[in-house]
C-alpha cells in the first residue's frame, strides 16, 4: 500500500460558537491508501481540546508510513497508534480499501441492514433572539441540537422552545456548567421537554455525578474519549456519544457500540465537524444510535465531491461507494 496525506480547509457558511470556542473554518487531514488501482479514503478533523492539529496528525501518520507500506491491518493499527484523529483517518481508509478490494459495500462487510439516518441540526450560541431565529429557519428539521453555556441558558432554551414547540431538542453544554449549575438548570430543562443534556460538566469533574439523579438523561462526550474510558463514563451517564475522531476510528467505535448495547446504555453518534468524508463512516455507528449528530457538512460553505445527500427534514442518505465504503 502507498500512503498519501492531504490537508484541506473548509470555510464555514458563518462563524459557529460553542462554550469557549468560535469556529470560522475546519481544517482536516485526508488519507489516501492506494493499492494497485484501488484507493481507500479517510478523513480526520482531530480533537481540538486535546490540542490535535492538522500538523500533529500529519506527523503521527508519517510515523506509520513504513507500517502502511508493509501492509498494516486494522488490528495492528489499534496496537500501534493511540486513539485520536490520525488513527481515525487511517482506520477509516483501511475500511474503505477493504470494501473496495472485496467488491462489497461496508454494509455487506458488516452484515448490517442499513437505513438512512435523521440528523439533528445544530444551533450555535448566540443571543436568545438569534438562536430562536435560527431555530425558526431550521423549521424543516424536526430534531435540533442546541449549544449552551452558563450564560442565561434557560432564557435561550425558552426562546428556542417558543419558536419550535414541535422540535425534538437535545442540548450540548460542552463542559460549560458546574455541578451546582446542572442541579439548578436541570428542572427547567426537563420542563422544556429536552431529550438529553450532553456533557454538562468539565471532563475530569464527573465524580460529582455520583449519587445524582438527573430529571433529564445525561450524555458523555468529552468524558468518554475511547473504549478505555467507557466503564467509568457508563457508571455516571445514560448516553455515550461516539465520535470517530475521539476513539480513533470505526474499529474502536464499533467496539464501544457493542459494550454500550450490552450494558443497556443509550448511544449517540457525533462529529467534530468535517466534510461528508468524515460523516460517512460515522453513519455505520449511527445505525445503532438513538441520537444522530452528523450535520457537520451543513455548516460548510462547500463539501467534497460525491457528498452525502442531506434531504428535507434532516434525513441523510447512505453514502455512495464513490464517497466511502
SULQUI-V387989 format. One record per helix or strand. SS is the DSSP state (2 for helix, 1 for strand). FROM is the first residue (numbers start at 1). LEN is the number of residues. If there is no record, write none. Layout:
# SULQUI-V387989
ss:SS from:FROM len:LEN
ss:SS from:FROM len:LEN
This chain:
# SULQUI-V387989
ss:1 from:2 len:17
ss:1 from:21 len:15
ss:1 from:38 len:7
ss:2 from:48 len:3
ss:2 from:54 len:10
ss:2 from:65 len:5
ss:2 from:74 len:7
ss:2 from:85 len:18
ss:2 from:106 len:5
ss:1 from:117 len:2
ss:1 from:121 len:3
ss:2 from:128 len:10
ss:1 from:143 len:5
ss:2 from:153 len:11
ss:1 from:168 len:5
ss:2 from:179 len:13
ss:1 from:194 len:5
ss:2 from:206 len:4
ss:1 from:218 len:3
ss:2 from:227 len:10
ss:1 from:239 len:4
ss:2 from:244 len:4
ss:2 from:250 len:13
ss:1 from:266 len:4
ss:2 from:276 len:11
ss:1 from:291 len:2
ss:2 from:296 len:4
ss:1 from:300 len:1
ss:1 from:310 len:1
ss:2 from:312 len:3
ss:1 from:315 len:2
